Amino acid sequence: QSAAQAADLGRQIRAAEAGASQAETRIAECDQRHRAALDAVEERRARQADLQRVYDEAALEAAAAEEARKSAVAAAREAASRKSEAETELRAAEQRINQLSIEQGNLQNKEETLVARYLEDLGIDLRQANDGMARDPNATEEGLTAEVNELKRRMDNMGGVNPEAIHELKEKEERFTWLKGQEQDLTMSKAQLEDLIRKINRESRELLLATLEQTRLNFNEVFRKLFGGGKAEIVTEEGEDVLECGIDLLAKPPGKEPATIAQLSGGEKTLTVLAFIMALFMLKPSPFCVLDEVDAPLDEANVSRFNDLVKDFSAGTQFIVITHNKKTMACVNSMYGITMQERGVSKKVSVKVVDEMGQQTALAPAQA
């Protein structure tokens, strides 16, 4: 008898663990969808970070282009100014040379007049007398020539003005304009992405809060129906974003004040998990539901409540129940039994309920 009780307790424990496993699976699915939503947000944040990096690179390139353009403009202006000054000095020197040339012509005329007068009056040829005299190195003509040569040397040292400077400046301005447009496009894209992320977060938060609120109401309703009273809650961590915070289930059967679900008995845990699953079904029904020995840890009264609950939901969901409980078998529409009369050979026996009084008609066994 002790072995039978131990086996029965083992089945009850396994049934409770199976029910808890199903609840944990459902919660894991919710967590997975939650993480998927968070991954989408992170992906958009990564996209935003990539756009920010491109924006920063474009801004740096635009700043470099602007500095290059300013340098080119300053160099072109400086070269033009230096050329203008040199040309002004050259024109002044040329004017001085022309003036001196005119004065030289006048002096030559005077010289010829004097030479003719000396030759006529005194018989002295001044040109022959001047051939034996050395020329003065500080003569005005040589000084002017040296000045002209110095000006030419200074112009040569300055080098020629780059004729492509204006074209390069135009290219830099076009490049700057293009980069400015890219900067504006990136700024606009960044703002649009930020608005989209805020909109997604807002809508996700609203949808999750509405889902939690409706699930909370359904959970409490089904819980009270199964326990004949009490209270059940779904609570989130306070002070945290609902998209990132954890979710806890609180169950208080009538006459008990447990701090956690772990303090409930096996049957109470099973009913609590069933209440939560059915609350989710009320929010989003599923066409099929498999329950594997869920009623094993339940007493007679709770088995009846469990069967009534399954009947209430059977209109929209087809339940496949694996059970050893006779009361549960009596409530089904179709029943299939598996037996092994010979070792290694299993047989399936189908039984279909034909009326509401529990009378059943056994169908022919089928070998599996």
C-alpha positions, 0 to 999 in steps of 0.5 A: 500500500505504501508503494502504491501511495508513493507511486500515486504521489510520484504521479501527482508530482510529475503532473504538477511539474508538467503543469508548471512546465507548460506555464513556464513554456508559455511565459518563456514564449511571452519573454521570447516575444518581448525579447524580439521586440527589444531586439527590434528596438536595439536594431533600430538603435544600431541603425540610428548609431550607424546613421549618426556615425555617417552624419559625423563623418560627413560633418567632418568632411564638410568642415575639411572641405570648407577649410580647404575652400577658405585656404584656396580663396585666401591663397588666390587673393594673396597671389592676386594682391602680390601680382597687382603690387608687382605690376604697379611697381613695374608700370612705375619703373617703365614710366620712369624709364620712358621719362629718362629716355626722353631726357637722354634724347634731349641730352644727346641733342644738346651733346651733338650741338655742343660737339658741333659748336666745339668743332666749329669754333675751337676745332676740338672733336669732343667725341675723340676726347671722350673715347679715352675716358672711362664710363661712370658705373653710377650713371643713371641709366645703369641704376635704372637698368639694375632696378628694372632687373631687380623688379623682374627677378622679384616677379620671377620669384613670386611664380605664376598665378595658378590658372586652375585655382578658380576651377578648383574653388568651384569644385570645392564649393560644389562638393561643399554644397553636396555635403551640406545636402547630405548633412541635411538628409542625414539630419532629417533621417535621424529625426524620422528614425527617432520619431519612429522609435518613439512611436513604436515604443509608445504603441508597444507600451500601450499594447502591452499595458492593454494586454496585461490589464485584460489578462489580469482581469481574465486571470482573476476571473478564472482564478476565482471560478476555480477556487471559489473566491480568492484573488489573483494578480499580474504585477510588474516591477515598479519604477521600471519601463513596462517594456523591460521590466519583469512580470510576477504572478500573485495568487491568494486562494480563499483563506490564505495569504502566501507571499509567493506561488512557491508557498502554494500546494501542488493542487493550488499551483496546478489550478493557478497555472490553469487559470493563467493559461485560460486567461491567455486563451480568453485573450487569444484563443488557440484551436488546440490545447494538450493537457497531460495529466493536469488533473493528477494532483487535484482532489475530487472537488477540484477535478470537477471545477477543472472539468467545468472549466474545460467544458466552458472553453471547449466551444472555441478550443479542442482539448486533448486531455491525457488523464487517469481520472475517471471523472475526467474520462466521463466528461469527454466526447471521445476517448482513446485508450492505449494498452499493451497486452503483448510485450512490444505490441500496443493496441488502441481502443477508441470509445465515443460518448453517445449521450449525456448520461455517461453511456459510451459505445466501445469501437473496434480496437486498432493495432498501432 
